[in-house]
Amino acid sequence: MPKNDSKAPSQIIQSIQIQGMNRANYRRRIQNTIAAKEEFIHQSNSRSCVSKSAPTSKEQKNCHRFPPTMESSSESQPPSNSSSSSKPLARNSNSHLSTRLLMASSMEEPPSSSDKSYWAWTKHDFFPEKSFQSLASYKSALSQICPRLKDRVFGRSSDTFELVDLRRESVTPLVKCLTWWDLIWLAFGSVVGSGIFSITGQEAHNHAGPSIVLSYAVSGLSALLSVFCYTEFTVEVPVAGGSFSFLRIELGDFVAFIAASNILLEAIVGAAGLGRSWSSYFASMIKDDSDFLRIRVNSFPNGFNLLDPIAVVLLLVTNGIAMSGTKRTSFLNWVASVLSTLVIVFIIVVGFVKAKTENLVPFFPFGAEGVFQAAAVVYWSYTGFDMVATMAEETKRPSRDIPVGLVGGMSFITIIYCLMSLSLTMMQKYTDIDVNAPYTVVFDKIGMRWAKYLVSIVALKGMTTSLLVGSLGQARYTTQIARAHMIPPLFARVHPRTRTPVNATLLTTILSALISFFTSLDVLSSVFSFSTLFIFMLMAVALLVRRYYVTDATPKQGLVKFLACLSVIVGSSIGTAAIWNLNNQKWIGCAVCGAVWFLGTLALQLLTKQRAPKLWGVPLVPWLPSLSIVMNIFLIGSLGYLAFIRFFVCSAVMLLYYVFVGVHATYDVVHHNERDTLVEAEAYIHSGKETKVEDGKADKTDCAN
């Protein structure tokens, strides 16, 4: 086509429709045009960074602030040697389209809006999609629920869409300011203190006894397997959305919504539970009554009749700090975590010095069933590491920093938890352990009254840093979910001054404060454990999908074999959990299901992998992800039936929201983006600049060189 040919966007769309492309061909066309779009952006950025012989330090800094694609891609591919990057850019006849392309994903920072404009909200900021523009358009959208649901169930996102297109929704980019050192201490601050000081006594007394150390070991192994899955995804797709974005890419939009609803449930309920735990410990320091500072309302039902204003104040303070700046929050967490590490070492040493081995007998007072039942609940103590994964968009080198921060940090934390739980049961008989403040009470009973105050202070510190780091991760989960328009995109905005998602933080803060004000800790912990385990199980499934299935590349026969193997793995895992909890002949049934699981994983091992990780990958695939699936499902099965009821009731409510709001918003956004991408890339290609770029391997130029 001649260079001066200037088809209008509507003509381009019409010409594509005339070609009568089927859905698969249309999807391939979209992928090709996205590749052309990436090449255009790459050449524009290369020109802007290398055309000047001596760029200033400010200009070099701007070249780094808002990269359009993931860092791992730029590291894994060498800089382009093509001479085209040094040629003048071809002038697009549709100049406004090329400008949109460059501004949408430029490495230079977009102009930030003022504080005043950030707080200026309109109806369009809540429901900007076409389906919600009028009552008539909403009725029309409702009439198409079935086809739209079908489209979203099978619709999958892409690395490029999550890394480039969705970031535009935030207007102002998140700033890259974290290193591996920051991430290690963020992981420590987020995880340690979130359950070890509040759940250990309860589970040792009621379910596991001295074998609580094995419960922590089992939960730690399961958490570490999930960490591996998170790490590979985070290196490949370093975005703020964490598991939401990863599941959206591999398992589709609908499954991602189920994950998103559980992520938000996990974030809100987890923060509320920590707030009430903090209040209990603080009250115990003043008076031997953990409910001393709560307001009892007898007319409210049990579990909801102790109002907790202290928890509300704590949530407001910690979230306020998180909104003030990421680097500042990281520094405060580092200082507090170093101090708590010293005290934790003191607790472990004193525990072994004052140990009485007779307290470990009987080691299994509730049998193996008690060990696993306790493991399902103490898993709460390991939650929080996924918050570190959400910081990838603000990490300078995710390919190096994320694996160090997650894998190394969680291994160290597992060892600490096992030693702390063992020291507790050696200092005091499990039947005498206090279920609310176990470490504080045990130091009082062994004659170290002064130490109980030190332990209480460290417990309060641990819960505070967990809330602090958790508020960072929760807000970034919410930001990416809002970027995808599953909730109003207003919550995707990043504040131009603090460079933090203030709106998203305010949303999670208000909801967490309301729940913590009314709801007791035992009600919160079971809901939290279920949703967390469910997400981690889905992450393991998503990793297997990423390795063994590539859209439009994996043959149909290969897909059928993969789905058969995956069904065997998941089915045998569910069977193992069900037999263990419902059948008296549990060992025979579990052995049979275990053998089926092994054969299913072995069959998957024999299939050809369709994709290899670019920089860092989970070892021993499919065995480690498959083991993560069976362990997470087994721990879910060990929860009480009330946890299932609460989980499915919450999921049903969220599903109603998705049917009447979410599906229409995401449908409009995805198809509008596909249309815009096709129009923009076609307009650029028609300008005479034909480009062929292998999917996912567009050359990148490091502006620093």
Beta strands, then each sheet from edge to edge (+ up, - down):
strand 1: 295-296
strand 2: 306-307
sheet 1: 1+ 2-
end
